[in-house]
Amino acid sequence: MKRRTLDLLFSIGGLGLAVLLLVVGIVLTTKANFANTYVHDQLGAQHISFKPADTLTDEEKKSDCLREYAGQALTTGK
């Protein structure tokens, strides 16, 4: 096989791989954005919220996340 043919094959293969990775990246980003939006919309529709800080029990007050988000609506999986 000639060097020119081999170079051409590697160039086309590299270009094809780059296009494939670009398409996969776009698809995965779109799916991740959809999942985040879907979770946010579903949790928002359920109107779930954390207890206000003044109603937390002593055991619940030990949890940093309950104190941090006390009284706020639950709109993310985090």
C-alpha positions as YAML, in Angstrom:
chain: A
units: angstrom
residues:
- id: 1
  name: MET
  ca: [0.00, 0.00, 0.00]
- id: 2
  name: LYS
  ca: [1.29, 3.41, -0.89]
- id: 3
  name: ARG
  ca: [2.03, 5.98, 1.76]
- id: 4
  name: ARG
  ca: [-0.41, 8.42, 0.20]
- id: 5
  name: THR
  ca: [-3.26, 5.89, 0.37]
- id: 6
  name: LEU
  ca: [-2.49, 5.10, 4.00]
- id: 7
  name: ASP
  ca: [-2.38, 8.80, 4.89]
- id: 8
  name: LEU
  ca: [-5.71, 9.35, 3.15]
- id: 9
  name: LEU
  ca: [-7.31, 6.43, 5.02]
- id: 10
  name: PHE
  ca: [-6.06, 7.68, 8.39]
- id: 11
  name: SER
  ca: [-7.25, 11.21, 7.61]
- id: 12
  name: ILE
  ca: [-10.72, 10.04, 6.62]
- id: 13
  name: GLY
  ca: [-10.87, 7.73, 9.65]
- id: 14
  name: GLY
  ca: [-9.82, 10.55, 11.97]
- id: 15
  name: LEU
  ca: [-12.36, 12.90, 10.46]
- id: 16
  name: GLY
  ca: [-15.07, 10.25, 10.80]
- id: 17
  name: LEU
  ca: [-14.14, 9.66, 14.45]
- id: 18
  name: ALA
  ca: [-14.24, 13.40, 15.16]
- id: 19
  name: VAL
  ca: [-17.71, 13.71, 13.61]
- id: 20
  name: LEU
  ca: [-18.91, 10.67, 15.57]
- id: 21
  name: LEU
  ca: [-17.62, 12.09, 18.85]
- id: 22
  name: LEU
  ca: [-19.21, 15.46, 18.11]
- id: 23
  name: VAL
  ca: [-22.59, 13.84, 17.43]
- id: 24
  name: VAL
  ca: [-22.37, 11.69, 20.57]
- id: 25
  name: GLY
  ca: [-21.45, 14.75, 22.64]
- id: 26
  name: ILE
  ca: [-24.39, 16.74, 21.31]
- id: 27
  name: VAL
  ca: [-26.82, 13.86, 21.90]
- id: 28
  name: LEU
  ca: [-25.60, 13.25, 25.45]
- id: 29
  name: THR
  ca: [-25.73, 16.96, 26.31]
- id: 30
  name: THR
  ca: [-29.28, 17.20, 24.97]
- id: 31
  name: LYS
  ca: [-30.38, 14.16, 26.97]
- id: 32
  name: ALA
  ca: [-28.77, 15.50, 30.16]
- id: 33
  name: ASN
  ca: [-30.51, 18.86, 29.74]
- id: 34
  name: PHE
  ca: [-33.83, 17.08, 29.15]
- id: 35
  name: ALA
  ca: [-33.38, 14.97, 32.29]
- id: 36
  name: ASN
  ca: [-32.56, 17.99, 34.45]
- id: 37
  name: THR
  ca: [-35.52, 19.95, 33.10]
- id: 38
  name: TYR
  ca: [-37.86, 16.98, 33.50]
- id: 39
  name: VAL
  ca: [-36.88, 16.42, 37.14]
- id: 40
  name: HIS
  ca: [-37.23, 20.14, 37.88]
- id: 41
  name: ASP
  ca: [-40.69, 20.29, 36.27]
- id: 42
  name: GLN
  ca: [-41.96, 17.14, 37.98]
- id: 43
  name: LEU
  ca: [-40.74, 18.16, 41.43]
- id: 44
  name: GLY
  ca: [-42.09, 21.68, 40.95]
- id: 45
  name: ALA
  ca: [-45.52, 20.31, 40.03]
- id: 46
  name: GLN
  ca: [-45.61, 18.27, 43.26]
- id: 47
  name: HIS
  ca: [-45.03, 21.38, 45.43]
- id: 48
  name: ILE
  ca: [-42.64, 19.58, 47.82]
- id: 49
  name: SER
  ca: [-40.78, 21.82, 50.24]
- id: 50
  name: PHE
  ca: [-38.48, 21.45, 53.21]
- id: 51
  name: LYS
  ca: [-39.74, 22.21, 56.69]
- id: 52
  name: PRO
  ca: [-39.03, 25.74, 57.93]
- id: 53
  name: ALA
  ca: [-35.97, 26.08, 60.15]
- id: 54
  name: ASP
  ca: [-37.99, 26.86, 63.27]
- id: 55
  name: THR
  ca: [-39.93, 23.56, 63.02]
- id: 56
  name: LEU
  ca: [-36.90, 21.27, 62.73]
- id: 57
  name: THR
  ca: [-36.34, 18.78, 65.53]
- id: 58
  name: ASP
  ca: [-33.03, 18.63, 67.37]
- id: 59
  name: GLU
  ca: [-32.02, 15.57, 65.35]
- id: 60
  name: GLU
  ca: [-32.89, 17.31, 62.06]
- id: 61
  name: LYS
  ca: [-30.96, 20.43, 63.05]
- id: 62
  name: LYS
  ca: [-27.78, 18.33, 63.10]
- id: 63
  name: SER
  ca: [-28.10, 17.77, 59.34]
- id: 64
  name: ASP
  ca: [-26.37, 20.50, 57.33]
- id: 65
  name: CYS
  ca: [-28.53, 20.01, 54.24]
- id: 66
  name: LEU
  ca: [-31.82, 20.34, 56.17]
- id: 67
  name: ARG
  ca: [-30.64, 23.57, 57.75]
- id: 68
  name: GLU
  ca: [-29.32, 24.89, 54.45]
- id: 69
  name: TYR
  ca: [-32.51, 24.24, 52.48]
- id: 70
  name: ALA
  ca: [-35.04, 24.83, 55.29]
- id: 71
  name: GLY
  ca: [-38.25, 26.37, 53.97]
- id: 72
  name: GLN
  ca: [-37.21, 26.11, 50.30]
- id: 73
  name: ALA
  ca: [-39.01, 24.25, 47.54]
- id: 74
  name: LEU
  ca: [-37.53, 20.94, 46.39]
- id: 75
  name: THR
  ca: [-36.91, 21.38, 42.65]
- id: 76
  name: THR
  ca: [-33.72, 19.39, 41.98]
- id: 77
  name: GLY
  ca: [-32.57, 15.88, 42.70]
- id: 78
  name: LYS
  ca: [-29.60, 17.30, 44.57]
...
